[in-house]
Amino acid sequence: MSDRMDELKGNVKEGVGKLTGNERMEAEGDAQADAAKAGRETKGAAREAGGSIKEKVGDLTGSERTEAEGKAGKLRGKAERAG
């Protein structure tokens, strides 16, 4: 959640910079939003990959619970990446 909040703060800061003509503030806000978005997407991709692995392990071992947890992790990762 903090990545989304940092992204939102960066977008607000960028908007205020545009409105006031403060190029430095605008650039800082843009950089903050981009960094937060990249962090969120990276964490989502890692969670999605981990979920895929867990799903495959569950399939190979015959553990329906592990397979289901893996599918859930994959979906959560996709949702995080999408925002």
C-alpha positions in Angstrom: 0.0 0.0 0.0 2.8 2.4 0.7 4.0 2.2 -2.9 0.6 3.3 -4.1 0.6 6.1 -1.6 4.1 7.3 -2.7 2.9 7.1 -6.3 -0.1 9.2 -5.5 2.0 11.7 -3.5 4.4 12.0 -6.4 1.5 12.6 -8.8 0.1 15.3 -6.6 3.5 16.9 -6.2 4.0 16.8 -9.9 0.5 18.4 -10.5 1.2 21.2 -8.0 4.5 21.8 -9.7 2.8 22.2 -13.0 0.1 24.5 -11.7 2.6 26.8 -9.9 5.2 26.7 -12.7 7.7 25.1 -10.3 9.7 22.9 -12.6 11.8 21.4 -9.8 8.8 20.3 -7.8 7.2 18.9 -11.0 10.3 16.9 -11.8 10.6 15.6 -8.2 7.0 14.5 -8.2 7.4 12.7 -11.5 10.5 10.9 -10.2 8.8 10.0 -7.0 5.7 8.6 -8.8 7.9 6.7 -11.3 10.0 5.1 -8.6 7.0 4.0 -6.5 5.3 2.5 -9.6 8.5 0.6 -10.5 8.7 -0.7 -7.0 5.1 -1.8 -7.0 5.5 -3.5 -10.3 8.7 -5.3 -9.3 7.1 -6.6 -6.1 4.1 -7.8 -8.0 6.2 -9.6 -10.6 8.2 -11.3 -7.8 5.0 -12.4 -6.0 3.5 -13.6 -9.3 6.7 -15.7 -10.1 6.7 -17.1 -6.6 3.0 -18.1 -7.0 3.8 -19.8 -10.3 6.5 -21.8 -8.7 4.3 -22.8 -5.7 1.5 -23.7 -8.1 3.8 -26.1 -10.0 5.2 -27.6 -6.8 1.7 -28.3 -5.7 0.8 -29.8 -9.0 3.9 -32.1 -8.9 3.4 -33.2 -5.3 -0.3 -33.6 -5.7 -1.0 -31.0 -3.0 -4.2 -29.2 -3.9 -3.7 -26.7 -1.1 -0.2 -25.7 -2.2 -1.4 -25.5 -5.8 -4.3 -23.2 -4.8 -2.1 -21.0 -2.7 0.2 -20.7 -5.7 -2.7 -19.7 -7.9 -3.7 -17.1 -5.3 -0.2 -15.7 -5.1 -0.1 -15.4 -8.9 -3.3 -13.5 -9.0 -2.3 -11.2 -6.2 1.0 -10.5 -8.0 -0.9 -9.7 -11.2 -3.2 -7.3 -9.3 -0.2 -5.6 -7.7 1.5 -5.1 -11.0 -1.7 -3.7 -12.6 -2.1 -1.2 -9.8 
